[in-house]
Amino acid sequence: MESLSVLDIFKVGVGPSSSHTLGPWRAATRFMSSINDTLGQLASLQIKLYGSIAKTGKGHGTDIALMMGLSGEDPVACEIEQIAPTIKNIRQRKTLSLNARYELPFDPAKDIIFLKEQILPFHPNGIEFCAQLKDGSVINEIWYSVGGGFVMQENDSNKSMGAQTSLPYPIESATELSRWCRETGLPISGVVAENEKAWRSAADTEQAIMKIWQVMSECMFKGCHTGGTLPGGLQVKRRASLFNERLLKTATYSDYEGWRQAIRDSGEGFAYTLDWVSCFALAVNEQNAAFARVVTAPTNGAAGVIPAVLQYLLTFNKQFNQQAPDPALITRFLFTASEIGCIFKKRATISAAMGGCQAEIGVSSAMAAAGLTELLGGNPEQCLMAAEIAMEHHLGMTCDPIGGLVQVPCIERNTMGAIKAITASQLALHSDPSQAKVSLDGVVKTMWDTAQDMSSRYKETSDGGLAVNIPISLSEC
């Protein structure tokens, strides 16, 4: 059984795509590690991209991510402001500094090859590294970016997660999760907390979770205070900063906590709350589209849903909005949300290239709905019901990014996912799960069945849907 930690589902990285940016970046760094002893002997290097990752790679910054990874940069710690000049330098000099140590002739225009009509058998996001050594020998490795920043090397499933971890409460399905909750008397977050101890201490996990939340909240805050136009050629104007300024009647706040309290104190009512939930989600995914630092939740394209819903709770619920957020509260929310994401990854997919946008926004909405429900007093069955409701109403959602960019319709879809999560939670809290006609396991299977039936045109290829019906061509981006 695959063992997944909360820190596998929530990963700090760089936008705009977990599968087309963070995944390739990770694959490149792992390839560098595998050939580390021969770096000084390399004569040339080519990278071939296949299928979905080739079709939308330019818009998703796949080439940029690969070059950053080959240069030895870490997506968690690299200076965001240095990405553009680093890539400009590589393109101008036509030279890579492998792991910042070895100079290698490399022309991105020729040495990163986009094979749009070729798909490797295992997954639509295939990456082949072809290194030729000075003695004429060749090193080839094929990697797959399988969604959410996870990568796997061909013919070696252990490359994605490392060694399997034995957990006290192994979980493969919602049914198993429900059983553990009944047998232990623990909420979903409690079961997850016990499992996390197999990887690290409770204190270390809470510290890591609070770092995750810090990145999420900073992303929201920065997105609400950054104007202008998003990169890529679609000329999409940022809206979160305009929302923020209009709702607060001022352009800036100096710190996150002061901003959060100002939001709470500056208005009330359904429309006001709705505007802010949308604003929170827009802010994160506008940052994501601008190659900023975000958290996969469970993907970059859906990174705004969970922060928006958690921020909604911390700002507008009177039980939680009076002081600085309690780390235990945030940890419980993200623990519960992460386990729902794990179930979808294990039994279906969190890759839009495999399942369309239902695998991204749909899963993130289900995760957020479960986390919110637990904190609002719902029992484990109501949490699972909330997750089911949220996904049920995303089934069949296609992935059709215009120009191959994670902008239209992707950014707005995060607002819809957040609102659906809140609605799903409220429905579950006022319902009896024993009377439900659809189980979470049933909707997970349905999502996977739908993914398999869905045309490839609607799976992050920009070959169908809005991507071909809006009057803009890929050449304009």
C-alpha positions in Angstrom: 0.0 0.0 0.0 1.3 3.4 -0.9 2.1 5.6 2.1 1.6 9.3 1.8 2.3 12.0 4.3 0.5 15.4 4.6 3.8 16.9 3.4 3.6 14.8 0.2 0.2 16.4 -0.6 1.2 20.0 0.5 4.5 20.9 -1.0 6.2 24.3 -1.3 7.2 25.1 -4.9 7.0 27.6 -7.8 4.1 28.2 -10.1 2.4 28.0 -12.4 1.9 24.2 -12.6 2.7 21.3 -10.2 2.7 18.8 -13.0 4.2 20.9 -15.7 6.5 23.1 -13.7 7.3 21.7 -10.2 7.3 18.1 -11.5 9.8 18.7 -14.3 11.9 20.8 -12.0 12.0 17.8 -9.5 12.8 15.4 -12.3 15.7 17.5 -13.5 17.2 17.7 -10.1 16.9 13.9 -9.6 18.4 13.3 -13.0 21.3 15.6 -12.0 21.7 13.5 -8.8 21.8 10.2 -10.7 24.5 11.4 -13.1 26.4 13.5 -10.5 29.6 11.5 -10.9 29.7 12.0 -14.6 28.7 15.7 -14.9 32.3 16.8 -15.9 32.3 14.2 -18.7 29.1 15.4 -20.4 29.4 16.6 -24.0 25.7 17.4 -24.7 22.3 17.2 -23.2 18.9 17.1 -24.8 15.4 16.9 -23.2 12.4 15.5 -25.0 8.9 16.3 -23.7 6.0 14.1 -24.7 2.2 14.5 -24.9 0.4 16.9 -22.6 3.6 18.3 -21.1 4.8 19.1 -24.6 1.5 20.7 -25.7 1.2 23.1 -22.8 4.8 23.1 -21.6 5.6 26.6 -23.0 2.6 28.1 -21.3 3.3 26.3 -18.1 7.0 27.2 -18.0 8.2 23.6 -18.3 11.4 24.6 -20.2 12.1 27.2 -17.4 11.6 24.6 -14.7 13.9 22.1 -16.4 16.7 24.7 -16.8 16.4 25.8 -13.2 16.6 22.2 -12.0 19.6 21.4 -14.2 21.3 24.5 -12.8 21.0 23.0 -9.3 18.3 25.4 -8.0 15.7 24.2 -5.4 12.1 25.3 -6.0 11.5 25.5 -2.3 14.4 27.8 -1.5 15.4 29.6 -4.8 15.1 33.3 -5.0 12.0 33.9 -7.2 13.4 37.2 -8.5 16.4 35.4 -9.9 14.5 33.0 -12.1 14.0 35.4 -15.0 17.6 36.6 -15.1 19.0 33.0 -14.8 16.9 31.8 -17.7 17.8 34.9 -19.8 21.5 34.2 -19.2 21.2 30.6 -20.3 19.4 31.6 -23.5 21.8 34.4 -24.3 25.0 32.4 -23.6 23.5 29.1 -24.8 25.3 27.5 -21.9 24.1 25.6 -18.8 26.0 25.6 -15.5 25.1 22.1 -14.4 24.4 22.1 -10.7 26.2 25.4 -10.7 29.5 23.6 -11.3 30.0 22.4 -14.9 29.6 24.5 -18.0 27.8 22.7 -20.8 26.8 24.0 -24.3 23.0 24.1 -24.3 20.6 25.9 -26.6 17.1 25.7 -25.1 15.5 26.4 -28.5 17.2 23.2 -29.9 17.9 21.1 -26.9 14.4 21.1 -25.3 12.3 19.3 -27.8 8.5 19.4 -27.6 7.1 16.2 -29.2 3.4 17.2 -29.0 2.0 14.3 -31.0 4.0 11.6 -29.2 2.7 10.1 -25.9 4.7 7.6 -23.8 2.6 4.7 -22.6 2.7 5.2 -18.8 1.5 8.8 -18.4 0.8 11.8 -20.7 3.5 13.8 -19.0 6.7 12.2 -20.2 10.2 13.7 -19.9 13.3 12.0 -21.5 16.8 13.2 -20.6 19.4 12.2 -23.2 23.0 12.9 -22.1 26.0 12.1 -24.3 29.4 11.7 -22.7 32.7 12.8 -24.2 33.6 9.1 -24.7 30.5 8.7 -26.9 28.4 6.7 -24.4 24.8 7.8 -23.8 22.8 8.1 -20.6 19.0 8.0 -21.1 16.4 8.4 -18.3 12.6 8.7 -18.7 10.6 10.4 -16.0 6.9 11.1 -15.6 5.3 14.0 -13.9 2.2 12.4 -12.5 0.4 15.4 -10.8 0.8 17.4 -7.7 4.6 17.7 -8.1 5.0 13.9 -7.8 7.5 12.3 -10.3 8.3 8.7 -11.1 11.1 7.2 -13.1 10.2 4.7 -15.7 10.0 1.1 -14.5 10.7 2.1 -10.9 7.6 3.1 -8.9 9.7 3.5 -5.7 11.3 6.6 -7.3 8.2 8.6 -6.6 7.9 8.2 -2.9 11.0 6.5 -1.7 10.8 3.5 0.7 7.3 2.6 1.9 6.5 3.6 5.5 4.6 1.3 7.8 1.7 3.2 9.3 -0.4 2.4 12.4 -3.6 3.2 10.4 -3.0 2.4 6.7 -5.6 4.0 4.5 -6.4 3.2 0.9 -10.1 4.3 0.8 -12.7 6.4 2.6 -14.2 3.2 4.0 -10.9 2.3 5.7 -10.6 5.9 7.0 -14.1 5.7 8.4 -13.3 2.4 10.1 -10.2 3.7 11.8 -12.1 6.7 13.1 -14.8 4.5 14.5 -12.4 2.0 16.1 -10.1 4.7 17.6 -12.7 7.3 18.4 -10.5 9.9 16.7 -11.5 12.5 14.2 -9.9 12.3 10.7 -7.2 14.7 11.8 -6.4 12.6 14.8 -5.9 9.4 12.7 -3.6 11.4 10.4 -1.7 12.8 13.3 -0.9 9.3 14.5 0.2 8.2 11.0 2.4 11.3 10.7 4.4 10.1 13.7 5.8 7.3 11.5 7.7 10.0 9.6 8.6 12.6 12.2 7.7 13.9 15.7 4.4 15.7 16.3 6.4 18.9 17.0 8.3 18.7 13.8 5.1 18.0 11.8 3.3 21.0 13.3 6.3 23.2 12.5 6.3 22.0 8.9 2.5 22.6 8.7 2.9 26.1 10.0 5.5 26.7 7.3 3.1 25.5 4.7 0.4 27.9 6.1 2.9 30.7 6.2 3.6 30.3 2.5 -0.1 30.0 1.7 -1.0 33.1 3.7 1.9 35.1 2.4 0.9 34.1 -1.1 -2.7 35.4 -0.5 -1.4 38.6 1.1 1.1 39.4 -1.7 -1.5 38.5 -4.3 -3.9 41.0 -2.8 -1.3 43.7 -2.9 0.2 43.1 -6.4 -1.4 44.7 -9.5 -0.5 44.6 -13.1 -0.8 42.1 -15.9 0.1 38.4 -15.8 2.9 37.1 -18.0 2.4 34.9 -21.0 0.7 37.0 -23.6 -3.0 36.7 -22.7 -2.8 40.2 -21.1 -4.9 39.0 -18.1 -5.1 41.7 -15.6 -4.8 40.9 -11.9 -8.0 41.4 -10.0 -7.3 40.4 -6.4 -5.5 43.7 -5.7 -8.5 45.7 -7.1 -10.9 43.6 -4.9 -8.7 44.2 -1.9 -8.5 48.0 -2.4 -12.2 48.4 -3.1 -13.3 46.3 -0.2 -10.9 47.9 2.3 -10.9 51.3 0.7 -7.1 51.3 0.9 -4.4 49.8 -1.3 -2.0 48.3 1.2 -1.5 46.8 4.6 1.9 46.3 6.0 1.4 42.8 7.5 -0.8 39.8 7.2 -2.4 39.9 10.7 -3.3 43.5 10.4 -4.8 42.9 7.0 -6.8 39.9 8.3 -8.2 41.9 11.1 -9.0 44.9 8.8 -11.0 42.5 6.6 -13.0 41.3 9.6 -13.7 44.8 10.9 -14.4 46.6 7.6 -17.7 44.9 6.6 -20.2 42.1 7.0 -22.9 40.3 5.2 -23.1 37.5 2.6 -22.0 39.5 -0.4 -19.0 40.9 1.6 -17.9 37.4 2.7 -18.4 36.0 -0.8 -16.3 38.8 -2.3 -13.4 38.0 0.0 -13.5 34.2 -0.5 -13.2 35.0 -4.3 -10.5 37.5 -3.6 -8.4 35.0 -1.5 -8.6 32.4 -4.2 -7.8 34.8 -7.0 -4.8 36.2 -5.1 -3.2 32.8 -4.8 -3.6 31.7 -8.3 -2.6 35.1 -9.8 0.6 34.6 -7.9 0.8 31.1 -9.2 0.4 32.3 -12.8 3.3 34.8 -12.2 5.9 32.1 -11.2 5.6 33.0 -7.5 6.1 30.6 -4.6 2.9 28.6 -3.8 1.9 25.4 -2.1 0.5 22.4 -4.1 -3.0 21.9 -2.6 -3.0 19.3 -4.1 -1.8 20.9 -7.3 -0.6 24.4 -8.3 -3.5 25.0 -10.6 -5.9 24.4 -7.7 -3.6 26.0 -5.1 -6.1 28.8 -4.2 -9.1 26.7 -3.0 -7.8 25.4 0.4 -6.1 28.7 1.5 -9.3 30.6 0.6 -11.5 28.3 2.6 -9.2 28.2 5.6 -8.8 32.0 5.5 -12.6 32.3 5.3 -12.9 30.3 8.5 -10.1 32.3 10.3 -11.6 35.6 9.2 -15.3 35.3 9.3 -16.2 32.6 11.8 -16.6 34.3 15.3 -15.3 31.2 17.0 -11.9 31.5 15.3 -11.4 35.2 14.2 -10.6 37.0 17.4 -6.9 36.4 17.7 -3.9 35.1 15.8 -4.7 31.7 14.3 -4.1 28.7 16.6 -1.4 26.3 15.0 -3.5 23.3 16.3 -6.5 24.6 14.3 -4.6 25.0 11.1 -2.9 21.6 11.6 -6.3 19.9 12.0 -7.7 21.5 8.9 -4.7 20.6 6.7 -4.5 17.1 8.2 -8.1 16.3 7.3 -7.8 17.9 3.9 -4.6 16.0 3.1 -6.1 12.6 3.8 -8.9 13.3 1.3 -6.3 14.3 -1.2 -4.4 11.1 -0.5 -7.4 8.9 -1.2 -8.0 10.6 -4.5 -4.4 10.2 -5.5 -4.3 6.5 -4.6 -7.6 5.5 -6.1 -8.0 8.0 -9.0 -5.7 10.8 -10.0 -4.7 14.4 -9.1 -3.3 15.0 -12.6 -5.3 17.1 -15.0 -3.3 15.5 -17.8 -4.9 12.2 -16.7 -8.3 13.3 -15.4 -9.1 16.9 -16.5 -9.8 19.7 -14.1 -12.0 17.5 -11.9 -8.7 16.0 -10.7 -7.4 19.4 -9.6 -10.2 21.8 -8.6 -12.6 19.0 -7.8 -10.1 17.3 -5.5 -9.0 20.5 -3.8 -12.7 21.4 -3.2 -13.3 18.0 -1.7 -10.3 18.4 0.5 -11.3 21.9 1.7 -14.9 20.8 2.4 -13.7 18.0 4.7 -11.2 20.2 6.6 -13.8 22.9 7.1 -16.5 20.4 8.2 -14.2 19.0 10.9 -13.4 22.4 12.4 -17.1 23.4 12.4 -17.9 20.4 14.5 -18.7 17.8 12.0 -18.1 14.1 12.7 -15.9 12.0 10.4 -18.9 10.8 8.4 -20.0 14.3 7.8 -16.5 15.3 6.7 -16.5 12.4 4.2 -20.0 13.4 3.0 -18.8 17.0 2.5 -15.9 15.8 0.4 -18.2 13.6 -1.7 -20.7 16.5 -2.3 -17.9 18.8 -3.4 -16.5 16.3 -5.9 -19.9 15.2 -7.1 -20.5 18.7 -8.4 -17.1 18.9 -10.2 -17.4 15.5 -12.0 -16.5 15.8 -15.7 -14.9 19.2 -15.4 -12.4 19.5 -18.3 -9.0 21.1 -18.4 -8.8 23.5 -21.3 -6.3 26.2 -20.6 -6.3 29.0 -23.2 -2.9 29.3 -24.7 -1.6 26.5 -22.5 -1.4 29.0 -19.6 -2.7 28.4 -16.1 -4.8 31.6 -16.3 -8.1 31.3 -18.2 -10.3 29.6 -16.9 -8.0 28.2 -14.2 -7.7 31.2 -11.9 -11.5 31.8 -11.6 -12.1 28.1 -11.2 -10.4 28.3 -7.8 -13.1 30.8 -6.6 -15.8 28.3 -7.7 -14.0 25.4 -6.0 -13.8 27.4 -2.7 -17.5 28.4 -2.8 -18.5 24.8 -3.5 -16.4 23.6 -0.6 -18.1 25.9 1.8 -21.6 25.0 0.4 -20.7 21.3 0.6 -19.7 21.6 4.2 -22.9 23.4 5.2 -25.0 20.7 3.4 -23.1 17.9 5.2 -23.4 19.6 8.6 -27.1 19.7 8.2 -27.4 16.2 6.9 -27.4 12.6 8.2 -24.6 10.8 6.3 -26.3 7.4 6.9 -29.0 8.6 4.5 -26.6 9.6 1.7 -27.1 7.9 -1.6 -23.5 8.4 -2.8 -20.4 7.5 -0.8 -17.0 9.2 -1.1 -15.5 6.0 -2.4 -18.3 5.9 -5.0 -17.6 9.4 -6.2 -13.8 8.7 -6.3 -14.4 5.7 -8.5 -16.8 7.7 -10.7 -14.2 10.4 -11.1 -11.7 7.9 -12.2 -14.1 6.2 -14.6 -15.0 9.7 -16.0 -11.3 10.5 -16.4 -10.7 7.3 -18.4 -13.8 8.0 -20.6 -12.8 11.7 -21.2 -11.3 12.7 -24.5 -7.6 13.6 -24.4 -8.6 17.0 -25.9 -10.0 17.9 -22.5 -7.0 16.8 -20.4 -4.5 19.7 -20.2 -3.7 19.6 -23.9 -5.3 22.9 -25.0 -6.8 20.9 -27.9 -10.5 21.4 -26.9 -13.0 23.5 -25.0 -12.3 27.1 -24.2 -8.8 26.7 -25.5 -10.0 26.4 -29.1 -13.2 28.5 -28.9 -11.7 31.7 -27.6 -10.3 34.0 -30.4 -6.6 33.7 -29.5 -4.0 31.4 -30.9 -1.1 29.7 -29.2 1.2 31.8 -31.4 0.0 34.9 -29.6 1.1 33.6 -26.2 
